[in-house]
Amino acid sequence: MREKSNQYVISIMSRDRVGIIFEVSSAIRDMGGNIADVRQSVLCGYFTMILLAEFPPGVTQRDLERKFSEVDSRSETAIDAVIKPASAEALNPQAAYPETCYVLTATGSDRIGFVATVSSFCVRHNLNILDLSTTVSDGEYVMILVIDVTGCASLKEVRSDLQQFASQTGLKLVLQHYDIFRAVNEINLPRLRI
């Protein structure tokens, strides 16, 4: 019988520069790891990455911590790594969002507490935030949330309360099914011949 592999969630942060993805992915490869899923972004000059990787049965969390400590010691910028075992119950085999996913877009003037205000609506209606991104442009704050509505009592009630919430907060709020949002916002680039 084959031994079960170990899966870990690895979070990386460093000042942005060329080569961080190479250093991180090489360390994972050197430990026999396979990257299953990854999110990476540069935020205000800081490189951030969170990934899920699968390793052979003998690779422990402590082994990975030592490996990333070596990566940090050779790096021209400090690389902070946090490694946690992935819970089997938390791992979702589906790559796509479930059918119960919607996109909530919130737009308004930039102010303290914008994210807390919008997320408070989600908590009150038992809406699970699966993905969140924000940006500020010309004093306007734009927040896009992918939410799972499985836990809410009534989608009709959520839509009604959302209108009232928009009036109270002065925000422009749009709720649409994830598939509609994706179809409207997807960019289909022409294939290039090389």
Residue pairs with C-beta under 8 A, 6 or more apart in sequence:
3 57
4 57
5 54
5 55
5 56
5 57
6 54
6 55
6 56
6 57
6 59
6 60
6 85
7 36
7 52
7 53
7 54
7 55
7 85
7 86
7 91
8 52
8 53
8 55
8 61
8 64
8 83
8 84
8 85
8 86
9 50
9 51
9 52
9 83
9 84
9 85
9 86
10 24
10 28
10 49
10 50
10 51
10 52
10 53
10 64
10 68
10 81
10 82
10 83
11 48
11 49
11 50
11 81
11 82
11 83
12 20
12 24
12 47
12 48
12 49
12 50
12 51
12 79
12 80
12 81
13 46
13 47
13 48
13 49
13 79
13 80
14 20
14 46
14 47
14 75
14 77
14 78
14 79
14 80
15 45
15 46
15 47
15 77
15 78
16 42
16 45
16 46
16 47
17 47
17 76
17 77
20 47
20 49
20 79
21 40
21 49
23 71
23 74
23 75
23 79
24 49
24 51
24 71
24 79
25 35
27 67
27 68
27 70
27 71
28 34
28 35
28 53
30 67
31 55
31 59
31 63
31 64
31 67
32 55
32 56
32 59
33 53
33 54
33 55
33 59
34 53
34 54
34 55
35 51
35 52
35 53
36 51
36 52
36 53
36 54
37 51
37 52
37 95
38 49
38 50
38 51
38 52
39 49
39 50
39 51
40 47
40 48
40 49
40 50
40 51
41 48
41 49
42 48
52 86
52 91
55 64
61 83
61 84
61 85
64 81
64 83
65 81
65 83
68 79
68 81
68 83
71 79
71 81
72 78
72 79
72 80
72 81
97 130
97 146
97 148
97 178
98 148
98 150
100 148
100 149
100 150
101 130
101 146
101 147
101 148
101 149
101 177
101 178
102 146
102 147
102 149
102 175
102 176
102 177
102 178
102 181
103 144
103 145
103 146
103 147
103 175
103 176
103 177
103 178
103 181
104 118
104 122
104 127
104 144
104 145
104 147
104 162
104 173
104 174
104 175
105 142
105 143
105 144
105 145
105 172
105 173
105 174
106 114
106 118
106 141
106 142
106 143
106 145
106 171
106 172
106 173
107 140
107 141
107 142
107 143
107 171
107 172
107 173
108 114
108 140
108 141
108 169
108 170
108 171
108 172
109 139
109 140
109 141
109 170
110 136
110 139
110 140
110 141
111 141
114 134
114 141
114 143
115 132
115 134
115 143
117 169
117 171
118 143
118 145
118 171
119 129
121 127
121 161
121 162
121 165
122 128
122 129
122 145
122 147
124 161
125 152
125 153
125 157
125 158
125 161
126 151
126 152
126 153
127 147
127 148
127 149
127 151
127 152
127 158
128 147
128 148
128 150
128 151
129 145
129 146
129 147
130 146
130 147
130 148
131 145
131 146
132 143
132 144
132 145
132 146
133 143
133 144
134 141
134 142
134 143
134 144
135 141
135 142
136 142
146 178
149 155
149 158
152 158
158 175
159 175
162 173
162 175
163 173
165 171
165 173
166 172
166 173
